[in-house]
Each structure stands twice: as structure tokens, then as C-alpha cells.
Amino acid sequence: MPEKRIVLRNCGVLDPKDISTYLEKDGFKAWQKARTELSPEQLIAEIKASGLRGRGGAGFPCGLKWELTSKAPGDEKYVVCNADEGEVGTFKDRYILENDPFTLIEGLAIAGYAIGARKGYIYLRAEYHYLLDLLTGAINQARDRGLLEQFDIEIRQGAGAYICGEESALMDSIEGKRGEARYKPPFPPSRGLWQRPTVINNVETLMNIPQIILNGCNWFSQMGTERSKGTKVFSVSGDVQRPAVYELVMGSPLRELVEGLARAKAGRFIQIGGATGRIVPYEMIDTPMDFEHILGAGSIIVFDQSRDIVDIVRRTMEFLAEESCGKCTPCRQGTRVMVGILDKFAHGQGEERDIRSLEELSSAMMLSSLCGLGQAAPIPVVDSLQRFRSDYEARIRKN
């Protein structure tokens, strides 16, 4: 199955340092159409009808998020692009920013117009510092050509913390605070950045907006599945011959991505969605990639027969324990207890009761953690116990 490039359509085609090459490719025509032909209400209705869902992992309907924010009381509102991309194995947003910053700027401006925001922020991952000049130059070129009238875009660099990819911790970081998850409700559409209504969209989500406005909601909604419209961009790495960024129509089989494009050979398991993503046996390679089945943030890591799943899960949990903000006890303590138990298995000292402890602790963390980090951290443990339990049992200490 060939790629279907919507988000990546300009990557490798235009000069990311020269806005004129973007304008030659219908650049900012969607922005012009939105302001001259559509009211904010009509614009939001178009995005809702398209079926576009957030590409950051949660899959919340984009148009609904915009509608909630636009209707929230308050004269001052904000739109934020989450370009933190701290998820393990994810590098698609970096590729997009490097190759096509102008579409992102246009999408951000359209979002601002839709919700009545005069200010937008790009929250850039700390490790992407080298992209700061490129993004700043793109914004300045758009501003100099009068394309950002009554809308200002500011770049804020990330704090180098995994937790700041979570929307509430991200807002605290922009405000100059230590990045920690906030209690919810309230949610950002009602009380977000500086307690004002705020839309937070992922890079990939915003990259879809100009094409939806230019081509219409029906064009977009005809691609994909019933509940997962459009395309999805994936970062594929691990034991593959062609690690890269690919874009496929929603609902495409995992096999088309892993074997067809990335040219992987017989693997053992695949982790989908990053450090907190699902772990599936290679036998499930025909699973459709959509929100109905399995998706996440777009990270696909393939592991071959030489990989030790217990060691992979242990190292993943070490990472999550280190990156926990520590605000809530289930995540702060739970991740560290899990590391201790997994260490026992790694050294052949596990016990049968340790498997039960991992299962019970996973359930407690999923139910009681404050944010998505703690709620999703046990997923690799749960999946590996369910699908590769014999690997753990083989490491139980023989008395």
C-alpha cells in the first residue's frame, strides 16, 4: 500500500527557510479562505464534520475541543501547539518541523481565528533547540508578509521533562512553573493557560487543518474508518531495514507499515505508542491502525527474536519512574516499586507472588494516578504479562 501524504505532502518538496516556496504550493490560501468566507462558527462546524481527532495519542475530537473553547466565557483565549514530542520512539513531529514549518503556522493561525484567540504558542521540546531559528524565521516571514494580522505566535522552549508533554504540565511550564500535572476538572477549554480558555493541539493535528479547509470536510472524512478519519503519521524504528517517518490512511494494517514500508523481517513483538504504549506479539501484525483498535502517538518500535521482553519492560519502567513529576503517590511510588520487582525478574530472582503484585499494582495505578503518565505506565507490564507470561515464569527463582 503506497503512502497517502497529507500532513507530509510538502516535506522534501519546499524550502523550509523560504516562505515563497510554500506560497507557490497554495500556502496560506486556507487561512485567507477561513477569514473571508467562513465565520468562526462555520469553521468549527467544518472541522467537526471532518471527523478530525487529536493526533497526540488521546484522540479527542478536534472540532469539539475548539467549540468548547470558543463558547467558554472570556475575552482572552489561547491556542497552543504541543511540539514537545517526548514520547519514546517518536520523531514524526521533528521531521515535520524540519521540513514544513509554514503549514503548522497556518494551522495554528486558523485555530486562533476559530476560537477567538489573538495569541498562540509553540511549545518546543528542549532537545529540539536547534530548530528554534528555523521556526522563528518562518514566523517572522509570515508576519512580514502580513499573513499574521491580529494573531501573534510565540515559541516557548520545553523544560526537558517527559511529563511536560502532558497538557496541564505543559501549561505550567509555559507559565514559568515546574511542570506538574494539574487536577481535572477544570479542563483547558474552560480554564487553561493562565486560567483562561485554551486549545492545545499536537503538531500533526494542526498540520491537517489547512487541507481540510481548502478541500472540504467531506474530502477528509471519506478517508479512513468510521471513527478514525484521514491519515496518520508514524515514526518507525527498531529492528527494521528502513526506519523512517511514514503516512498511511487510518485503518491500514500494521503489516503494511512494518513489513511493507519499513521492511521488517520476522519479529517477536512490537510496541505501539511509545513508553506507555501497547505491546503486541508479532502475530498481531494485521491489526488495523486506528483509534478503534490500537494507535497512540504514532511510535512504532519493532523488536526481533533476540530481544528480551522482561529487560525491555524493566528499562521502560526505569524511564517512567525517572520522569514522573512526583505529584501523586500512585505514580511516584508505584513506578519505583515496579522497577524493584522487575529487577528481581531480570536477575532470575522473581517469585510467583511478584507476578500478582505487578498485576495488582498496575490496576491501582491505572485507577488512581493523577495524569496519563501514571495511568498508562503499567500498560507495557500488563501487556507483557498477558502475552509473554512464560518469559516471567522462566525467571522465577527455583527453590
Secondary structure, DSSP 8 states (H G I E B T S, - for coil): -----STTTTTTTS-TT-HHHHHTTTTTHHHHHHHHH--HHHHHHHHHHHT-B-TTSS--BHHHHHHHHHHSS-S--EEEEEE---STT--HHHHHHHH-HHHHHHHHHHHHHHHT-SEEEEEE-GGGGGGHHHHHHHHHHHHHTTTTTT-EEEEEE--S-GGGGSHHHHHHHHTTS------SSS-TTTS-GGGS-EEEEEHHHHHHHHHHHHH-HHHHHTSB-SSSBSEEEEEEEES-SS-EEEEEETT-BHHIIIIIIS---SEEEEEESSTTSEEEEGGGTT-BBBTTTB-TTSEEEEEETT--HHHHHHHHHHHHHHH----SHHHHHHHHHHHHHHHHHHTT-B-HHHHHHHHHHHHHHHHH-SSHHHHHTTHHHHHHHHH-HHHHHTTB---
